[in-house]
Amino acid sequence: MNTSHKLLLAVALAASLAACKKDEPVPPPAADTPVVAPTPPVEAAPSVSITKIDLGTAVGTDMTVTAPSATFKPTDTIYAAVATSGTAPSAALKAKWSYEDGSVVNETTTELKDLSGAAVTDFHIAKPDGWPAGKYKIEVSLDGKSAGNSDFTVVK
């Protein structure tokens, strides 16, 4: 047998042996091995907070108090400028005004949208025939959670 026949026979023999060899299956994971899915990136939770509550008898076009006061006349319109800071797609800002005996004078909720940074929202109450003299309070909540309050007085 010449060299080229021997080489051809060796190649044929190797090819037939390779064809007969079975691939061993990959064993499944053990039953107690937890399957872990990739963790998606975590985004920061929306966060908005009340930074300040100012009271007064007037607000400017930017909603901030221009005539600050904690004492009012019975016929004054009473303004509260509520400053917020933070980012969120939306938030519910609620102002609850009450008299010294606990009776609620007014409640107003404002839906804030697309919050990004600092903002000011104003609330106000008025009573043309006059507020009774006494102590009052405004309580502000953000998304149903108490976020601050401010006391004021109406004097004759």
C-alpha positions in Angstrom: 0.0 0.0 0.0 1.5 3.3 -0.9 1.5 6.4 1.3 -1.4 8.1 -0.3 -3.6 5.0 0.2 -2.6 4.8 3.9 -3.4 8.5 4.4 -6.8 8.1 2.7 -7.5 5.0 4.8 -6.6 6.9 8.0 -8.8 9.8 7.1 -11.7 7.6 6.3 -11.3 5.6 9.6 -11.1 8.8 11.6 -14.3 10.2 9.9 -16.2 7.0 10.6 -15.2 6.9 14.3 -16.2 10.6 14.7 -19.6 9.8 13.2 -20.2 7.0 15.6 -19.4 9.0 18.7 -22.5 10.4 20.6 -22.5 13.8 22.1 -23.2 13.6 25.8 -26.3 15.7 26.8 -25.8 18.6 29.1 -27.2 17.7 32.5 -30.1 19.8 33.7 -29.5 22.0 36.8 -30.0 20.4 40.1 -33.5 20.8 41.6 -32.2 22.9 44.5 -30.3 25.3 42.2 -32.2 28.6 41.9 -32.8 30.0 38.5 -31.7 33.6 38.6 -33.1 36.1 36.0 -31.1 39.1 35.1 -31.9 42.1 37.3 -33.3 45.1 35.4 -31.7 48.5 36.1 -33.2 50.2 39.1 -34.5 53.7 38.6 -34.7 56.2 41.4 -38.1 56.4 43.0 -40.0 59.6 42.4 -39.5 61.9 45.4 -41.2 65.2 46.1 -41.2 67.1 49.4 -42.7 70.3 50.9 -39.9 72.8 51.5 -41.9 75.8 52.8 -45.4 77.0 53.6 -45.8 80.8 53.5 -49.0 82.7 54.5 -50.0 86.2 53.4 -52.6 88.5 51.9 -51.4 88.4 48.3 -49.4 86.3 45.9 -47.5 87.2 42.8 -47.6 85.7 39.3 -45.0 83.2 40.4 -47.4 82.0 43.2 -45.1 83.2 46.0 -46.5 85.3 48.8 -45.9 89.0 48.2 -47.5 90.3 51.4 -46.5 87.9 54.2 -48.6 87.7 57.4 -49.6 85.4 60.2 -52.4 87.7 61.4 -55.4 88.6 59.2 -58.5 90.8 59.3 -61.8 89.0 59.0 -62.4 90.1 55.4 -58.9 89.3 54.1 -58.3 86.6 51.5 -55.8 84.3 53.1 -53.2 82.8 50.8 -50.8 79.9 51.4 -47.9 79.4 49.0 -46.7 75.8 49.3 -43.2 75.3 47.9 -42.2 71.8 46.7 -39.0 70.3 45.5 -38.3 67.0 43.7 -39.3 65.0 40.7 -42.3 62.8 40.0 -44.8 62.2 37.2 -47.6 63.4 39.5 -48.5 64.1 43.1 -51.6 65.2 45.0 -51.1 68.3 47.1 -53.9 68.9 49.6 -54.6 72.0 51.9 -57.0 71.6 54.8 -57.9 74.8 56.6 -59.4 74.5 60.0 -60.7 76.7 62.9 -59.5 76.5 66.5 -62.3 74.2 67.5 -61.2 71.7 64.8 -64.0 72.4 62.3 -62.8 72.3 58.7 -63.2 75.6 56.9 -62.1 74.4 53.5 -60.3 71.5 51.8 -58.7 71.7 48.4 -56.6 69.1 46.5 -54.5 70.0 43.5 -53.0 67.4 41.2 -49.4 68.3 40.3 -48.1 66.9 37.0 -44.6 66.4 35.6 -42.7 67.7 38.7 -39.1 68.5 38.1 -37.2 70.6 40.6 -38.7 73.5 42.6 -42.3 74.6 42.3 -44.9 76.7 44.2 -48.6 76.1 44.4 -51.0 78.5 46.0 -54.1 77.9 48.0 -56.5 80.5 49.3 -59.6 81.0 51.3 -62.0 84.0 51.5 -65.2 84.8 53.3 -66.7 88.1 52.2 -68.9 88.4 55.3 -65.8 87.9 57.5 -63.9 85.1 59.3 -64.7 84.7 63.0 -61.8 86.0 65.1 -59.6 83.2 66.5 -56.8 80.8 65.7 -56.7 78.8 62.5 -54.4 76.2 60.9 -53.6 75.0 57.4 -52.4 71.4 57.2 -50.7 70.4 53.9 -50.5 66.8 52.8 -48.6 65.3 49.9 -50.0 62.1 48.4 -52.1 61.5 51.5 -49.2 61.9 54.0 -49.0 64.9 56.3 -46.2 67.2 55.0 -46.5 70.4 57.1 -48.7 72.9 58.7 -48.9 76.6 59.6 -50.9 78.4 62.3 -52.4 81.9 61.8 -54.8 84.2 63.6 -57.8 86.3 62.5 -58.3 89.4 64.7 -61.1 92.0 64.7 
